[in-house]
């Protein structure tokens, strides 16, 4: 069960990094977001989804 959860988190992190790189944010912001998602996979993903480019807080 934990392997499935780990795989799901990995896939979501990869998708988040792809979206970050494709976003219209500045290069510095992209680098910071990617580092956050890599260092804190679960928490970074949640923070990016809420506060990142295109997140609900930016609308």
N, C-alpha and C positions, 0 to 999 in steps of 0.2 A: 504493500500500500504506500509506503513512504517513497518508494522508487517512482511510482506514478505521480505523486505530488511533486517530487523533485523534477521530474521530466516536464510537467506542466509549467512549473516556475521557470525552468530553463527556456522553454519555448516562448513564454510570455516576455521574458527579459530580452530575448533575441528580437522579437517583434517590436518591442519598445525601442530598442537601440536602432533598428531600421527606421522606425518612424521619426526618431530624434534626428537622425542624420538627414532624412528627407525634409525635415521641417524648415520653415523660413527663419528660424532663430539664427542669431549670430554664431560665429564659429566658437567663441568663448563659451556661450551658453550651451551649445551642443556638447562641447567637451565636458563641462561640469555635469550635465545631465547624464552623459554616458558613464562618467566616473561614479556618480551616485548610484546608478542602476547596477554597475558592476560590483561596487564595494558592499552595498546593502541590497541584495537582490529582491527581497520581498518588500521591505519598507521603501526602498528606492523606487520600485515599480508603482507602489501605491501613491507615493508623493508625486511622481511624474504624471500619473494619470489624473491627479487632482489639480496640480499646479503648473504642469508643463505646458509647452506650446499646444494650443488646441484643447486644453483641459477646461473643465467647467468654470474655474476661477478666471480664465482669460476671456470668457464670452461676455 
